[in-house]
Amino acid sequence: MMSRAAEGDHLPTTDQLLRGYPFLGGDMVLDIRSFVAAASSEALDREEFESLRRLTAATQGERLDGLSADAAILDALGACRFTETSDPEGSIRLRCVIYAAFLGDMEAALVVAAEAALMAYMQEWHREGDGSDAVWQALAWCALSASKMGPLRSPPHPVSEMASTRDRLDAFADEFRTRVFRLAREVD
């Protein structure tokens, strides 16, 4: 399933994004456009549907107003408001927060870290293989957030040179996984 998302054959769910799946075709803009196209207009009120339309327009560069493309998308994401009636499971709102986190919004990154940790805690571990992918992603989002919080700590040198948020997250998650499994082998 992960490779199908990376190849552009499958729009990943919000939970899959929290587990570290790539965006559709590895492209967040393509993912946003596909997500908006798939959103049910019957469940959304006019204002909510219009906010998604503005988000799509921002991905096409129609609303730059002197902003960079990422800033325009962040601005459009900030204007998206969905009610519990139209989004009872919160997946639309959470997906918008995930997009914002990948674009560098610190508050969004903290929310994503908390959501990934909550998902890892609530999942049925016996159905999730070893169930740890959400744990590593939650820890990676926490480490990424901590590295952006200010002058107290900076990310390790190799991580600080990585341009994409996904690369940084994967580096943190892989390092946590490696260290925990190495420690588990030493303890056994």
Phi, psi and omega in degrees: 000321181297319180291328178295323177293316181296326180281351179090015181267348188212122175285115182293149176285169177299317179298322178295321176298320178295332179278357177102008175297151177284162172295164178307121182064016182070018187231113182297322180297315177298320179298314180300312182298317180292321178298313180297319180296327181276344182296135182282118180288340179292325183280341184261145173281174186301316182295318179295316179296321179296323179295324176291323177298319178295326177296315177299317179300321179296325179288341180261006178076015182282344184228069181269322179043041180081359179272155172292165180301315179297318180295323178295319178293317177300318178299315179294322177296320179296335180273352179284125177228128180231140180272164176293335178293314182277338183225065187298329180271351179078009186290327178292313180298316181295321179298319177297322178293321178298315177302314181298320179298318179292338178269005173101007179286118185295315179300318179297319180298321178293321178296318179296319178300315180295317179296319179295320178295317179296318178298317180297322181290321187272345184294156175274098190301326181292344178260359188245033184065235176272355173071007189268348185301320178293326178297312182295321179293319178299315178296322179296316178297321177296316179296318178298315179298316180298324182288343181258358188285346178145206190282354185294313180218145174248156180293156177304151186311309182297324181289322182294337180273352181282130184284320188266145176300318181300318179296318179296315179299314180298321179295314178298312182299316180297321180292317176300313181300313181300313182294318180295314181294324177296317179295319180299319178294321180292324181287324179293000000 
